[in-house]
Amino acid sequence: MKKKLTKTVIDATKPAEKDVIVRDIDVPGLFLKVTPNGAKSLMVRFTIGKGRGAPIRQPRIPVDVDAPGAVESARKIAREWRAKGAGGVDPAHERKAAAAVPTVADLCERWIEEKTGEKRSIDEDKRKIGKLPQSLLRTRVTDVTKDQMRALHKKLSSTPYEANRVLALLSAIFGAAVYDWGVMGKNPAAKIKKFEEPKRERYLSQDEIAHLDAALTKYADERGTTEGCEAADVIRLLLLTGCRSGELLAATWGQFDLEAGVWTKPSSHTKTKKVHRVQLSAPAVAILEGIKARYDVPGPWLFPGRSGGHRQSLTKAWADIRVRAGIKDVRIHDLRHTSASLMLSAGVPLDIVGRVLGHTQAQTTLRYAHLTDEAGKAATDALGTVISFRGEA
């Protein structure tokens, strides 16, 4: 039978002992098929090429017959497929080729599977991927546009730092897809202007350091040797060395010469990928000797993990400790900034501070330059209190 297919017609067509076919009077080849078990689908009949011997195709159109606008969508697809068929192109082959193209979700999964390094870094990438909209994750990589990337970046603009980091991760993933995996022709996340990131400057005062020290002692007493003392040792060493937390957590005893008071960080453990030698203070050496003394036979790691390898994170312990110390706004990395500020306030030259922190670019250390100005001002103010001129110019 022939009718103008509508939602009403589809709903009204009931199953029978054999397939029920209702052909559309508007688009040649478009028809509704209802099987004896009640399954309904919109299909289209067309030939590949022209002539009496042209092969016939009769595929189901991928629309939900119960959804609003299903018939209109089916008509559009039916016309496209019939036109392609008349030109000798089989739409089924095109659909199979498209299905073979990975989605953004596929790329993200491969990125996580192939990534090596710290578990914390992988977990952070997973967290950022979790911020991506499902519509983007379902998109075939050949269909991702730079406009989509700009729109996503703008959507996250309430937190500029996070928006930039998510965009950077996508750029890295798409870059791997282009240059390593060969499944994309270009990187749609590349060369998009980042948001300005206000520099965060948070340094602990001497009073705050005292409160932190007290909180560490109390935390260690309550939690015991494995968790409490270990977390306290990590935090105290971060302040005493100015190192990055990842460098310390991944450190092995073989990197330390406690007699000479030297920590030699291998290039594989540093952000700059260069060997970095750090002179250790007496308090830092004392803490390291105390850690070593806790173990009858120390393993390779300063801070071993629970299931082999080294400890991965201080997140939970730091969240507890900073509340106890009354410094809720302080991040682990701010301890590194504090170390720099304390060295500068003690008169250590800026270039030496940069060497201690492991900076390879002088520009990186210059972010602390204003602290040397503050130290200089404090020194001249102190000088002004000692010297008093009674005469007038």
DRENDO-1510 file (C-alpha; in Angstrom, 1 decimal, always signed):
<recs>
REC; n; res; u; v; w
REC; 1; MET; +0.0; +0.0; +0.0 .
REC; 2; LYS; +1.1; +3.6; -0.5 .
REC; 3; LYS; +0.6; +6.5; +1.8 .
REC; 4; LYS; +2.3; +9.7; +2.9 .
REC; 5; LEU; +4.3; +8.5; +5.8 .
REC; 6; THR; +3.8; +10.4; +9.0 .
REC; 7; LYS; +4.2; +9.7; +12.7 .
REC; 8; THR; +0.4; +9.0; +12.9 .
REC; 9; VAL; +0.6; +6.5; +10.0 .
REC; 10; ILE; +3.6; +4.7; +11.6 .
REC; 11; ASP; +1.8; +4.5; +15.0 .
REC; 12; ALA; -1.4; +3.3; +13.4 .
REC; 13; THR; +0.2; +0.5; +11.3 .
REC; 14; LYS; -0.2; -2.8; +13.1 .
REC; 15; PRO; +1.8; -6.1; +12.6 .
REC; 16; ALA; +0.3; -9.0; +10.7 .
REC; 17; GLU; +1.3; -12.6; +9.9 .
REC; 18; LYS; +3.7; -11.3; +7.3 .
REC; 19; ASP; +5.8; -8.1; +6.9 .
REC; 20; VAL; +3.6; -5.1; +6.4 .
REC; 21; ILE; +5.0; -2.6; +3.9 .
REC; 22; VAL; +3.8; +1.0; +3.5 .
REC; 23; ARG; +5.4; +3.0; +0.7 .
REC; 24; ASP; +5.8; +6.7; +0.9 .
REC; 25; ILE; +4.1; +8.7; -1.9 .
REC; 26; ASP; +6.6; +11.6; -1.5 .
REC; 27; VAL; +10.0; +10.0; -1.8 .
REC; 28; PRO; +10.4; +7.1; -4.3 .
REC; 29; GLY; +11.9; +4.0; -2.6 .
REC; 30; LEU; +11.1; +5.1; +1.0 .
REC; 31; PHE; +8.9; +2.7; +2.9 .
REC; 32; LEU; +7.9; +1.6; +6.4 .
REC; 33; LYS; +8.4; -2.1; +7.3 .
REC; 34; VAL; +6.5; -3.7; +10.2 .
REC; 35; THR; +7.5; -7.2; +11.1 .
REC; 36; PRO; +5.2; -9.8; +12.6 .
REC; 37; ASN; +6.7; -9.3; +16.0 .
REC; 38; GLY; +5.9; -5.6; +15.8 .
REC; 39; ALA; +9.4; -4.1; +15.0 .
REC; 40; LYS; +9.1; -1.0; +12.8 .
REC; 41; SER; +11.8; +0.5; +10.7 .
REC; 42; LEU; +12.0; +3.0; +7.8 .
REC; 43; MET; +13.9; +1.7; +4.8 .
REC; 44; VAL; +14.8; +2.8; +1.3 .
REC; 45; ARG; +15.2; +0.9; -2.0 .
REC; 46; PHE; +17.6; +2.0; -4.7 .
REC; 47; THR; +20.2; +0.8; -7.2 .
REC; 48; ILE; +23.9; +1.2; -7.4 .
REC; 49; GLY; +24.5; +2.7; -10.8 .
REC; 50; LYS; +22.0; +2.5; -13.7 .
REC; 51; GLY; +20.8; -0.2; -16.1 .
REC; 52; ARG; +18.9; -3.4; -15.9 .
REC; 53; GLY; +21.7; -5.2; -14.2 .
REC; 54; ALA; +22.5; -2.6; -11.5 .
REC; 55; PRO; +22.6; -4.1; -8.0 .
REC; 56; ILE; +19.7; -3.3; -5.7 .
REC; 57; ARG; +20.1; -2.1; -2.1 .
REC; 58; GLN; +17.4; -2.0; +0.5 .
REC; 59; PRO; +19.0; -0.8; +3.8 .
REC; 60; ARG; +17.4; +0.4; +7.0 .
REC; 61; ILE; +17.6; +4.1; +7.6 .
REC; 62; PRO; +19.3; +4.8; +11.0 .
REC; 63; VAL; +16.5; +6.8; +12.6 .
REC; 64; ASP; +14.3; +6.1; +15.6 .
REC; 65; VAL; +10.7; +5.8; +14.2 .
REC; 66; ASP; +9.3; +6.8; +17.6 .
REC; 67; ALA; +11.3; +10.1; +17.7 .
REC; 68; PRO; +9.8; +13.4; +16.7 .
REC; 69; GLY; +10.9; +14.4; +13.2 .
REC; 70; ALA; +11.9; +10.8; +12.3 .
REC; 71; VAL; +10.1; +10.8; +8.9 .
REC; 72; GLU; +11.6; +14.1; +7.8 .
REC; 73; SER; +15.1; +12.8; +8.7 .
REC; 74; ALA; +14.4; +9.6; +6.9 .
REC; 75; ARG; +13.2; +11.4; +3.7 .
REC; 76; LYS; +16.4; +13.5; +3.7 .
REC; 77; ILE; +18.6; +10.4; +4.1 .
REC; 78; ALA; +16.6; +8.5; +1.5 .
REC; 79; ARG; +17.1; +11.2; -1.1 .
REC; 80; GLU; +20.9; +11.4; -0.4 .
REC; 81; TRP; +21.3; +7.6; -0.6 .
REC; 82; ARG; +19.3; +7.3; -3.8 .
REC; 83; ALA; +21.4; +10.1; -5.4 .
REC; 84; LYS; +24.6; +8.5; -4.3 .
REC; 85; GLY; +23.4; +5.1; -5.6 .
REC; 86; ALA; +22.5; +6.6; -9.0 .
REC; 87; GLY; +26.1; +7.9; -9.2 .
REC; 88; GLY; +27.5; +4.5; -8.5 .
REC; 89; VAL; +28.4; +5.0; -4.9 .
REC; 90; ASP; +27.3; +2.5; -2.3 .
REC; 91; PRO; +26.3; +4.4; +0.9 .
REC; 92; ALA; +26.8; +1.2; +2.9 .
REC; 93; HIS; +30.5; +1.3; +2.1 .
REC; 94; GLU; +30.7; +4.9; +3.2 .
REC; 95; ARG; +29.0; +4.1; +6.5 .
REC; 96; LYS; +31.5; +1.3; +7.1 .
REC; 97; ALA; +34.4; +3.6; +6.4 .
REC; 98; ALA; +33.0; +6.2; +8.8 .
REC; 99; ALA; +32.5; +3.6; +11.5 .
REC; 100; ALA; +36.1; +2.7; +11.2 .
REC; 101; VAL; +37.2; +6.3; +12.1 .
REC; 102; PRO; +37.8; +6.6; +15.9 .
REC; 103; THR; +35.9; +8.9; +18.1 .
REC; 104; VAL; +37.4; +11.4; +20.5 .
REC; 105; ALA; +36.5; +9.0; +23.3 .
REC; 106; ASP; +38.6; +6.3; +21.5 .
REC; 107; LEU; +41.6; +8.6; +21.3 .
REC; 108; CYS; +41.3; +9.5; +25.0 .
REC; 109; GLU; +41.1; +5.8; +25.9 .
REC; 110; ARG; +44.2; +5.0; +23.8 .
REC; 111; TRP; +46.1; +8.0; +25.3 .
REC; 112; ILE; +45.5; +6.6; +28.8 .
REC; 113; GLU; +46.4; +3.1; +27.8 .
REC; 114; GLU; +49.7; +4.1; +26.2 .
REC; 115; LYS; +50.7; +6.8; +28.7 .
REC; 116; THR; +53.5; +5.8; +31.1 .
REC; 117; GLY; +54.7; +7.6; +34.2 .
REC; 118; GLU; +53.3; +8.6; +37.5 .
REC; 119; LYS; +49.8; +7.3; +38.4 .
REC; 120; ARG; +49.0; +10.8; +39.6 .
REC; 121; SER; +49.6; +12.2; +36.2 .
REC; 122; ILE; +47.3; +9.6; +34.6 .
REC; 123; ASP; +44.6; +10.2; +37.1 .
REC; 124; GLU; +44.9; +14.0; +36.4 .
REC; 125; ASP; +44.4; +13.3; +32.7 .
REC; 126; LYS; +41.4; +11.1; +33.4 .
REC; 127; ARG; +39.9; +14.0; +35.5 .
REC; 128; LYS; +40.3; +16.5; +32.7 .
REC; 129; ILE; +38.9; +14.0; +30.2 .
REC; 130; GLY; +35.9; +13.8; +32.5 .
REC; 131; LYS; +35.2; +17.5; +31.8 .
REC; 132; LEU; +34.7; +16.9; +28.1 .
REC; 133; PRO; +31.0; +16.9; +26.9 .
REC; 134; GLN; +29.6; +13.6; +25.7 .
REC; 135; SER; +28.8; +15.2; +22.3 .
REC; 136; LEU; +32.5; +15.8; +21.7 .
REC; 137; LEU; +33.5; +12.4; +23.0 .
REC; 138; ARG; +31.1; +10.8; +20.5 .
REC; 139; THR; +32.4; +12.9; +17.6 .
REC; 140; ARG; +34.5; +11.1; +14.9 .
REC; 141; VAL; +38.0; +12.6; +14.9 .
REC; 142; THR; +37.7; +13.6; +11.3 .
REC; 143; ASP; +34.7; +15.8; +12.2 .
REC; 144; VAL; +36.3; +17.7; +15.1 .
REC; 145; THR; +36.7; +21.4; +14.3 .
REC; 146; LYS; +38.8; +24.2; +15.7 .
REC; 147; ASP; +35.5; +26.1; +16.4 .
REC; 148; GLN; +34.5; +23.2; +18.7 .
REC; 149; MET; +37.7; +23.5; +20.6 .
REC; 150; ARG; +37.3; +27.3; +20.9 .
REC; 151; ALA; +33.8; +26.8; +22.2 .
REC; 152; LEU; +34.9; +24.3; +24.8 .
REC; 153; HIS; +37.7; +26.5; +25.9 .
REC; 154; LYS; +35.3; +29.4; +26.3 .
REC; 155; LYS; +32.8; +27.3; +28.2 .
REC; 156; LEU; +35.5; +26.5; +30.8 .
REC; 157; SER; +36.6; +30.2; +31.0 .
REC; 158; SER; +35.3; +30.7; +34.6 .
REC; 159; THR; +38.5; +28.8; +35.6 .
REC; 160; PRO; +41.2; +30.0; +33.1 .
REC; 161; TYR; +43.9; +27.8; +34.4 .
REC; 162; GLU; +41.7; +24.7; +34.1 .
REC; 163; ALA; +40.4; +25.7; +30.7 .
REC; 164; ASN; +44.0; +26.1; +29.4 .
REC; 165; ARG; +45.1; +22.7; +30.9 .
REC; 166; VAL; +42.1; +20.9; +29.3 .
REC; 167; LEU; +42.9; +22.5; +26.0 .
REC; 168; ALA; +46.5; +21.5; +26.3 .
REC; 169; LEU; +45.6; +17.9; +27.0 .
REC; 170; LEU; +43.4; +17.7; +24.0 .
REC; 171; SER; +46.1; +19.3; +21.9 .
REC; 172; ALA; +48.5; +16.6; +23.1 .
REC; 173; ILE; +46.1; +13.8; +22.4 .
REC; 174; PHE; +45.2; +15.1; +18.9 .
REC; 175; GLY; +48.9; +15.7; +18.3 .
REC; 176; ALA; +49.6; +12.0; +19.1 .
REC; 177; ALA; +46.7; +11.1; +16.7 .
REC; 178; VAL; +48.3; +13.1; +13.9 .
REC; 179; TYR; +52.0; +12.3; +14.3 .
REC; 180; ASP; +52.1; +8.9; +16.1 .
REC; 181; TRP; +48.9; +7.1; +15.3 .
REC; 182; GLY; +48.1; +8.5; +11.9 .
REC; 183; VAL; +44.3; +8.7; +12.4 .
REC; 184; MET; +43.9; +12.5; +12.0 .
REC; 185; GLY; +45.2; +14.9; +9.4 .
REC; 186; LYS; +45.5; +18.0; +11.6 .
REC; 187; ASN; +45.3; +19.0; +15.2 .
REC; 188; PRO; +42.1; +21.1; +15.8 .
REC; 189; ALA; +43.3; +22.2; +19.3 .
REC; 190; ALA; +46.6; +23.6; +18.2 .
REC; 191; LYS; +47.4; +27.4; +18.1 .
REC; 192; ILE; +44.3; +28.4; +20.0 .
REC; 193; LYS; +45.0; +31.5; +22.2 .
REC; 194; LYS; +45.1; +30.6; +25.9 .
REC; 195; PHE; +43.5; +32.6; +28.6 .
REC; 196; GLU; +45.7; +34.9; +30.7 .
REC; 197; GLU; +46.6; +33.1; +34.0 .
REC; 198; PRO; +47.0; +35.4; +37.0 .
REC; 199; LYS; +50.2; +34.3; +38.7 .
REC; 200; ARG; +49.5; +32.9; +42.1 .
REC; 201; GLU; +51.9; +34.0; +44.9 .
REC; 202; ARG; +51.2; +32.3; +48.2 .
REC; 203; TYR; +54.1; +32.1; +50.7 .
REC; 204; LEU; +53.9; +30.8; +54.3 .
REC; 205; SER; +54.9; +33.3; +57.0 .
REC; 206; GLN; +57.1; +32.3; +59.8 .
REC; 207; ASP; +54.0; +32.0; +62.1 .
REC; 208; GLU; +52.3; +29.8; +59.5 .
REC; 209; ILE; +55.4; +27.6; +59.3 .
REC; 210; ALA; +55.3; +27.2; +63.1 .
REC; 211; HIS; +51.6; +26.3; +63.0 .
REC; 212; LEU; +52.3; +23.8; +60.2 .
REC; 213; ASP; +55.2; +22.3; +62.1 .
REC; 214; ALA; +52.9; +21.8; +65.1 .
REC; 215; ALA; +50.2; +20.3; +62.9 .
REC; 216; LEU; +52.7; +17.9; +61.4 .
REC; 217; THR; +53.8; +16.7; +64.8 .
REC; 218; LYS; +50.3; +16.1; +66.0 .
REC; 219; TYR; +49.4; +14.3; +62.7 .
REC; 220; ALA; +52.4; +12.1; +63.0 .
REC; 221; ASP; +51.5; +11.2; +66.6 .
REC; 222; GLU; +47.9; +10.3; +65.7 .
REC; 223; ARG; +48.5; +8.4; +62.5 .
REC; 224; GLY; +51.7; +6.5; +63.5 .
REC; 225; THR; +54.9; +5.7; +61.6 .
REC; 226; THR; +53.7; +4.6; +58.2 .
REC; 227; GLU; +51.2; +7.3; +57.4 .
REC; 228; GLY; +51.7; +10.1; +59.9 .
REC; 229; CYS; +55.5; +10.2; +60.2 .
REC; 230; GLU; +56.0; +9.6; +56.4 .
REC; 231; ALA; +53.7; +12.5; +55.4 .
REC; 232; ALA; +55.3; +14.8; +57.9 .
REC; 233; ASP; +58.7; +14.0; +56.6 .
REC; 234; VAL; +57.7; +14.6; +53.0 .
REC; 235; ILE; +56.3; +18.0; +53.8 .
REC; 236; ARG; +59.2; +19.1; +56.0 .
REC; 237; LEU; +61.7; +18.0; +53.2 .
REC; 238; LEU; +59.7; +19.9; +50.6 .
REC; 239; LEU; +60.2; +23.1; +52.6 .
REC; 240; LEU; +63.9; +22.4; +53.4 .
REC; 241; THR; +64.8; +21.5; +49.8 .
REC; 242; GLY; +62.4; +23.6; +47.6 .
REC; 243; CYS; +62.0; +20.5; +45.4 .
REC; 244; ARG; +58.9; +19.4; +43.5 .
REC; 245; SER; +56.7; +16.9; +45.3 .
REC; 246; GLY; +57.0; +14.4; +42.4 .
REC; 247; GLU; +60.8; +14.5; +42.6 .
REC; 248; LEU; +60.8; +13.7; +46.3 .
REC; 249; LEU; +58.1; +11.0; +46.2 .
REC; 250; ALA; +60.0; +9.2; +43.4 .
REC; 251; ALA; +63.4; +9.6; +45.1 .
REC; 252; THR; +65.5; +6.5; +45.8 .
REC; 253; TRP; +68.2; +6.1; +48.5 .
REC; 254; GLY; +70.8; +5.7; +45.7 .
REC; 255; GLN; +70.4; +9.4; +44.9 .
REC; 256; PHE; +71.5; +10.5; +48.3 .
REC; 257; ASP; +75.0; +10.9; +49.8 .
REC; 258; LEU; +74.1; +11.7; +53.4 .
REC; 259; GLU; +77.7; +12.0; +54.5 .
REC; 260; ALA; +78.4; +14.7; +51.9 .
REC; 261; GLY; +74.9; +16.1; +52.2 .
REC; 262; VAL; +74.1; +15.9; +48.5 .
REC; 263; TRP; +70.9; +14.8; +46.6 .
REC; 264; THR; +71.6; +14.0; +42.9 .
REC; 265; LYS; +68.3; +13.9; +41.0 .
REC; 266; PRO; +68.6; +11.9; +37.8 .
REC; 267; SER; +67.3; +13.5; +34.6 .
REC; 268; SER; +64.4; +11.1; +34.4 .
REC; 269; HIS; +63.0; +12.4; +37.7 .
REC; 270; THR; +63.3; +16.2; +37.0 .
REC; 271; LYS; +60.9; +18.4; +35.1 .
REC; 272; THR; +63.8; +19.9; +33.1 .
REC; 273; LYS; +65.1; +16.4; +32.1 .
REC; 274; LYS; +68.5; +17.3; +33.4 .
REC; 275; VAL; +70.6; +16.0; +36.3 .
REC; 276; HIS; +70.2; +18.3; +39.3 .
REC; 277; ARG; +72.5; +18.3; +42.3 .
REC; 278; VAL; +71.1; +19.8; +45.6 .
REC; 279; GLN; +73.2; +20.5; +48.7 .
REC; 280; LEU; +71.2; +19.4; +51.8 .
REC; 281; SER; +71.0; +21.3; +55.0 .
REC; 282; ALA; +71.8; +19.7; +58.4 .
REC; 283; PRO; +68.0; +19.5; +59.3 .
REC; 284; ALA; +67.2; +17.9; +55.9 .
REC; 285; VAL; +70.0; +15.3; +56.5 .
REC; 286; ALA; +68.7; +14.6; +60.0 .
REC; 287; ILE; +65.2; +13.9; +58.6 .
REC; 288; LEU; +66.6; +11.6; +56.0 .
REC; 289; GLU; +68.7; +9.7; +58.6 .
REC; 290; GLY; +65.6; +9.4; +60.7 .
REC; 291; ILE; +63.6; +7.9; +57.8 .
REC; 292; LYS; +66.4; +5.4; +57.1 .
REC; 293; ALA; +66.5; +4.4; +60.8 .
REC; 294; ARG; +62.8; +3.4; +60.8 .
REC; 295; TYR; +63.6; +0.5; +58.6 .
REC; 296; ASP; +65.7; -2.6; +59.4 .
REC; 297; VAL; +66.5; -3.0; +55.8 .
REC; 298; PRO; +65.5; +0.1; +53.8 .
REC; 299; GLY; +64.1; -0.6; +50.3 .
REC; 300; PRO; +65.1; +1.4; +47.2 .
REC; 301; TRP; +62.4; +4.1; +47.8 .
REC; 302; LEU; +62.5; +6.9; +50.4 .
REC; 303; PHE; +58.7; +6.7; +50.5 .
REC; 304; PRO; +57.6; +3.2; +49.4 .
REC; 305; GLY; +54.0; +2.7; +48.1 .
REC; 306; ARG; +51.6; +0.2; +49.5 .
REC; 307; SER; +51.7; -2.2; +46.5 .
REC; 308; GLY; +55.3; -1.8; +45.3 .
REC; 309; GLY; +56.9; +1.2; +43.7 .
REC; 310; HIS; +56.9; +4.5; +45.5 .
REC; 311; ARG; +54.3; +6.6; +47.1 .
REC; 312; GLN; +52.2; +8.5; +44.5 .
REC; 313; SER; +50.5; +11.3; +46.3 .
REC; 314; LEU; +50.1; +13.4; +49.4 .
REC; 315; THR; +46.6; +14.6; +48.5 .
REC; 316; LYS; +44.6; +13.1; +51.4 .
REC; 317; ALA; +47.3; +13.8; +54.0 .
REC; 318; TRP; +47.8; +17.4; +52.9 .
REC; 319; ALA; +44.1; +18.1; +52.9 .
REC; 320; ASP; +44.0; +17.0; +56.6 .
REC; 321; ILE; +47.2; +18.7; +57.6 .
REC; 322; ARG; +46.5; +22.1; +56.1 .
REC; 323; VAL; +43.2; +22.3; +57.9 .
REC; 324; ARG; +44.9; +21.5; +61.2 .
REC; 325; ALA; +47.5; +24.2; +60.5 .
REC; 326; GLY; +44.9; +26.8; +59.5 .
REC; 327; ILE; +46.3; +27.2; +56.0 .
REC; 328; LYS; +43.4; +25.8; +53.9 .
REC; 329; ASP; +44.3; +27.9; +50.8 .
REC; 330; VAL; +47.9; +26.6; +50.6 .
REC; 331; ARG; +48.7; +24.0; +47.9 .
REC; 332; ILE; +51.6; +21.6; +48.1 .
REC; 333; HIS; +53.4; +23.5; +45.3 .
REC; 334; ASP; +53.2; +26.7; +47.5 .
REC; 335; LEU; +55.8; +25.1; +49.8 .
REC; 336; ARG; +58.3; +25.4; +46.9 .
REC; 337; HIS; +57.4; +29.1; +46.6 .
REC; 338; THR; +57.9; +29.5; +50.3 .
REC; 339; SER; +61.3; +27.9; +50.2 .
REC; 340; ALA; +62.3; +30.4; +47.5 .
REC; 341; SER; +60.9; +33.4; +49.4 .
REC; 342; LEU; +62.8; +32.3; +52.6 .
REC; 343; MET; +66.1; +31.9; +50.8 .
REC; 344; LEU; +65.7; +35.3; +49.1 .
REC; 345; SER; +64.7; +37.0; +52.4 .
REC; 346; ALA; +67.9; +35.6; +53.9 .
REC; 347; GLY; +69.9; +37.3; +51.3 .
REC; 348; VAL; +70.6; +34.4; +48.9 .
REC; 349; PRO; +71.2; +35.8; +45.4 .
REC; 350; LEU; +68.5; +35.2; +42.8 .
REC; 351; ASP; +70.6; +33.1; +40.5 .
REC; 352; ILE; +71.6; +30.8; +43.4 .
REC; 353; VAL; +68.0; +30.3; +44.4 .
REC; 354; GLY; +67.3; +29.3; +40.7 .
REC; 355; ARG; +70.0; +26.7; +40.9 .
REC; 356; VAL; +68.6; +25.3; +44.1 .
REC; 357; LEU; +65.1; +25.1; +42.6 .
REC; 358; GLY; +66.5; +23.5; +39.4 .
REC; 359; HIS; +65.5; +26.3; +37.0 .
REC; 360; THR; +67.2; +26.2; +33.7 .
REC; 361; GLN; +65.9; +29.5; +32.5 .
REC; 362; ALA; +66.7; +32.7; +34.5 .
REC; 363; GLN; +63.3; +34.0; +33.5 .
REC; 364; THR; +61.6; +31.3; +35.6 .
REC; 365; THR; +63.4; +32.5; +38.7 .
REC; 366; LEU; +62.6; +36.2; +38.0 .
REC; 367; ARG; +59.0; +35.6; +39.2 .
REC; 368; TYR; +60.6; +35.9; +42.7 .
REC; 369; ALA; +62.5; +39.1; +41.9 .
REC; 370; HIS; +60.1; +41.3; +43.8 .
REC; 371; LEU; +61.0; +39.4; +47.0 .
REC; 372; THR; +64.6; +40.6; +46.7 .
REC; 373; ASP; +63.3; +44.1; +46.4 .
REC; 374; GLU; +61.3; +43.6; +49.6 .
REC; 375; ALA; +64.3; +42.2; +51.4 .
REC; 376; GLY; +66.4; +45.1; +50.2 .
REC; 377; LYS; +63.8; +47.6; +51.4 .
REC; 378; ALA; +63.7; +45.8; +54.8 .
REC; 379; ALA; +67.5; +46.1; +55.0 .
REC; 380; THR; +67.6; +49.8; +54.1 .
REC; 381; ASP; +64.8; +50.5; +56.6 .
REC; 382; ALA; +66.8; +48.7; +59.3 .
REC; 383; LEU; +69.8; +50.8; +58.3 .
REC; 384; GLY; +67.7; +54.0; +58.6 .
REC; 385; THR; +66.9; +53.1; +62.2 .
REC; 386; VAL; +70.6; +52.8; +63.1 .
REC; 387; ILE; +71.8; +55.9; +61.3 .
REC; 388; SER; +70.3; +59.2; +62.4 .
REC; 389; PHE; +71.3; +62.6; +60.8 .
REC; 390; ARG; +70.4; +65.6; +62.9 .
REC; 391; GLY; +71.6; +68.2; +60.5 .
REC; 392; GLU; +69.5; +69.5; +57.7 .
REC; 393; ALA; +70.4; +69.5; +54.0 .
</recs>
